[in-house]
Amino acid sequence: MPNKIIRDISLLVIVAVLAGCGLIYEYLVSHYAGRVLGALETAIYGTIGIMIVSMGVGSFLARTIRCPFTGFAWLEVSIALLGSSAVLLIGGAFALANLFPKVLADTFGLPPDLLPSGNLVRTIRSMAELTPYVVGAGLGVLVGMEIPLVARARQLLYSQYLEHNVGSIYGVDYLGAGIGAALWVFFMLSMDVSTAAALTASANIVAGLFFYALFWRRIRWGPLLLACHVLVGLLVAAIATFGTSWDASMEDLLYRDKVVYHTNTRHQRLTVTERILDPGKPSILSFFINGRVQFTTADEHIYHAMLVHPALMASGRQDKILVIGGGDGLALRDILRWDPKQVVLLDLDRELVDFFTRPKEIHGHTINRRFLDLNRHAFSDSRVSVRIGDAFLTVDELLAEGQMFDAIVVDLPDPNHQNLNRLYSVRFYAKLKALLAGDGAMTVQSTSPYHAKRTFLSIGKTVRQAGFSHVQQYHQNVPSFGGWGWTIATRRGASPKTRIARVTDLPTDILWLTKPLILAAFEFGRGFFDDLASIRVNRLGSMVAYRYHQRDWEQEQGIYHE
């Protein structure tokens, strides 16, 4: 009897370990799906949902396995095989889909600017986009078979019906899943996905071998099973060693230019690409977050000039400035041209800010030197203070401290995620209004008035609803993005455009922007605002900006149709 109890406890420990592995696989596949699909929230929630449903299917399929001991042992090596290679399978599918038009062009001698884009190419890409869900479904089925097999194995172990069998198994399963979630959040989220997958698969292999050592007399085809464990173990070791470089090579194919650096922070994926147009001139660097371009060195000056200078021109003073987002320091660089006394910057991601603050050495090479030169080492300026945290909550700290700012610059990503939606809400803008001096001005990055018109109009309407006396919108072409837009608001007094028109002098080192160019940016085509009455305000919890943005860009890409 004591021997049975020891084996039973060991079996429950195995269940807890595997529950943690299952949850990590769920997060890992959904997280990677969000990266390659770009639609982060849709991919994550969709993948998790499919995996949960597939786990239910796996629970039913477990009935077809006659021997739970043999079935469970083979199940673990199968999960390790698919789990360790899941990222490479998904990345490989996208890489091949992206490479396919180039192969066709080379085969038929087409010029680089005439890559095939017909139905066949679209079909191949659509099939690649299904890969995360297919892989997730496969893993879900396998993981879902674990608990029913363990339940049957325990009953056979005791040779009787166990009254609390299911409760005991689910209890340790939930505990193990909780530990797995903690490991993912605190350790694996900033780890390379291939390494995280290999570590998780290693736990499956160890658990499978431990299970075999406990019940080898009950398991059929033992030698073959051990051989499979060895082979899968070698694969996992290879993925742990070379997976990062393999994944990087496949990721290179997803970008137009050469990927020269990438890393994961606890919050997002950072990627830097390089394009060489003229060997005698500096290359063009592009910076991406979660696959979306944030700026390129060729034209970022246009975007940041239009973001920063209208607000400071429309403000009565430029002594104390607040920046929301802008962790690359480029908006900060332009603000410092106005010689403020103090600048406070709020950003969520400490690792991103560090990348644009201090030299990062890899193999004796400073990989971020160009970026530090580009932002003119703005974060090293003694007048700049940085606060790391969720802007929605950190703004409350500024309010509690009674701080006031002469100008506010909001440089956040588009509302393409549900968590970002609240940073485009009436509630958030009302908080910023309370921080703004009476003669101050605020600008907000407002996405593209051409590609995402409803989102653009909703942002302007939402700022107006927050109680600002004057709200105007303007736009400019940024070659990397296309037509782009901003919203500017003042608390009281004259409108932003009127204030800008009164300004006589700009800082002497602003080389590109002129006052006439700014004033012209307030002009839109005839009828642009005709539908404004039908546009909804984005209130906290309404998800209006998020849904507008999602549908606007899907419609632009031909995915969504009203």
Sequence and secondary structure as in RCSB ss.txt:
>XXXX:A:sequence
MPNKIIRDISLLVIVAVLAGCGLIYEYLVSHYAGRVLGALETAIYGTIGIMIVSMGVGSFLARTIRCPFTGFAWL
EVSIALLGSSAVLLIGGAFALANLFPKVLADTFGLPPDLLPSGNLVRTIRSMAELTPYVVGAGLGVLVGMEIPLV
ARARQLLYSQYLEHNVGSIYGVDYLGAGIGAALWVFFMLSMDVSTAAALTASANIVAGLFFYALFWRRIRWGPLL
LACHVLVGLLVAAIATFGTSWDASMEDLLYRDKVVYHTNTRHQRLTVTERILDPGKPSILSFFINGRVQFTTADE
HIYHAMLVHPALMASGRQDKILVIGGGDGLALRDILRWDPKQVVLLDLDRELVDFFTRPKEIHGHTINRRFLDLN
RHAFSDSRVSVRIGDAFLTVDELLAEGQMFDAIVVDLPDPNHQNLNRLYSVRFYAKLKALLAGDGAMTVQSTSPY
HAKRTFLSIGKTVRQAGFSHVQQYHQNVPSFGGWGWTIATRRGASPKTRIARVTDLPTDILWLTKPLILAAFEFG
RGFFDDLASIRVNRLGSMVAYRYHQRDWEQEQGIYHE
>XXXX:A:secstr
 HHHHHHHHHHHHHHHHHHHHHHHHHHHHHHHHHHHHS HHHHHHHHHHHHHHHHHHHHHHGGG S HHHHHHHH
HHHHHHHHHHHHHHHHHHHHHHHHHHHHHHHHHT  GGG   SHHHHHHHHHHHHHHHHHHHHHHHHHHTHHHHH
HHHHHHHHTS  TTHHHHHHHHHHHHHHHHHHHIIIIITTS HHHHHHHHHHHHHHHHHHHHHHHGGG SSHHHH
HHHHHHHHHHHHHHHHHHHHHHHHHHHTTSSSEEEEEEE SS EEEEEEE S TTS  EEEEEETTEEEEETTTH
HHHHHHHHHHHHHHSS  SEEEEEE TTSHHHHHHHTT  SEEEEEES HHHHHHTTS  EETTEETTHHHHHHT
TTGGGSTTEEEEES HHHHHHHHHHTT  EEEEEEE   S SHHHHGGGSHHHHHHHHHHEEEEEEEEEE   TT
TSHHHHHHHHHHHHHTT SEEEEEEEEETTTEEEEEEEEESSSS HHHHHHH     TT  S  HHHHHHTT   
TTTTTTGGG     TTT HHHHHHHHHHHHHTTS   
